[in-house]
Amino acid sequence: MSLSRAETLINKLISNKLTGEELSELLEGINSETDQQKYSDALEIYFDYLLQQNQPNGNSRNGHAPGKNDST
């Protein structure tokens, strides 16, 4: 499964590999009412991954890992 553009931009932001143009795109997306949910979903996936990394049993609260999304 390929990552959404929002997920790609969030991952690049987290890894400090975001270009200036991509940062502008990310900020526009976050401010866009039609795209906000995509960015929210991408951040939720990342935060779930962080929770999974800190859980003794290795399971996140909704079973997601980075880059995996139930909706496409």
C-alpha positions in Angstrom: 0.0 0.0 0.0 1.4 3.4 -0.9 1.4 6.3 1.5 -0.9 9.2 1.1 0.7 12.6 0.3 -0.2 13.7 3.8 1.5 10.7 5.3 4.6 11.3 3.1 4.8 14.9 4.1 4.4 14.1 7.8 7.0 11.4 7.6 9.5 13.8 5.9 8.7 16.4 8.6 9.4 14.0 11.4 12.7 12.8 9.8 13.7 16.4 9.1 13.9 15.8 5.3 11.1 18.2 4.3 12.0 20.8 1.6 10.8 24.4 1.8 8.3 23.6 -1.0 7.0 20.6 0.8 6.7 22.5 4.1 4.5 25.1 2.2 2.4 22.2 0.9 2.0 20.7 4.3 1.0 24.0 5.9 -1.5 24.6 3.1 -3.0 21.1 3.7 -3.2 21.6 7.4 -5.1 24.9 6.8 -7.4 23.5 4.2 -10.7 22.4 5.5 -11.0 19.7 2.8 -7.5 18.3 3.6 -7.4 18.6 7.4 -8.7 15.1 8.0 -6.0 13.6 5.8 -3.3 15.3 7.9 -5.1 14.4 11.1 -5.2 10.7 10.0 -1.5 10.8 9.1 -0.6 12.2 12.5 -2.8 9.7 14.3 -0.9 6.9 12.5 2.4 8.3 13.7 1.2 8.8 17.3 -0.2 5.3 17.4 3.2 4.1 16.2 4.8 6.0 19.1 2.4 4.5 21.6 3.1 1.0 20.1 6.8 1.5 20.7 6.2 2.3 24.3 3.7 -0.5 25.0 5.1 -3.7 26.8 3.0 -6.0 24.5 3.9 -4.1 21.3 0.3 -3.4 20.4 -1.0 0.1 19.6 -4.5 1.2 20.7 -6.0 0.6 17.3 -3.5 -1.8 15.7 -2.1 0.6 13.2 1.6 0.9 12.3 3.2 3.7 10.4 2.2 3.7 6.7 -0.8 1.5 7.3 -4.2 3.0 7.0 -7.6 1.3 6.9 -9.0 3.9 4.5 -7.5 4.6 1.1 
